[in-house]
Amino acid sequence: ISKILISFIDDYKNVRKNWSTLNYKKLSEEDYKVIGNSFSKSVKAHNLTVHTCFEDRNLVEYGFTKDECLSKELAYKLTGKIYKEEWKARKEGKCHCVKMVDIGVYNSCKHYCKYCYANYDENAVHKNYDIHNPLSSLLIGELKDDDIIKERLK
């Protein structure tokens, strides 16, 4: 590990329902100062870098770098493919992360993190976990005879 990417809680519908459990509050400048100083001290001690990707508050004054979560270079290193298109950010400005298809399945992680947008139904998590087969080519379940496989064109 050479760098750490941090993000602050995003306002997703699946996360919003957990705000009271998370004891969510808008961070103050003092909160950012504590976070910035704490991370900065820790990463220096372990010879790491810490960065944020398209956050409203990027903490560069504490030594953080503002970087893409998934840069074109990293995407190429991981996949061997050249990606040219970038995500269009919802916030003002533009995110420079490459646009690519994410692989994953909603309601499939048993960590149940309350700040995660991908889990919203614990019963579905249990059902998905029960049908998981580590030898299958699918993330959850197995390919059935009546399944239809379509090639993604773009």
Buried (B, 14 or more C-beta within 10 A) or exposed (E): EEEBBEEBBEEBEBBBEBBEEEEBEEBEEEEBBEBBEEBBEEBEEEEEBBBBBBBEBBBEEBBBBEBBBBBBEBBEEEEEEEBEEBBEEEEEEEBBBBEBEEEEBBBBBEEEEBBBBBBBEEEBBEBBEEEBEEEEEEEBBEEEEEEEEEEEEE
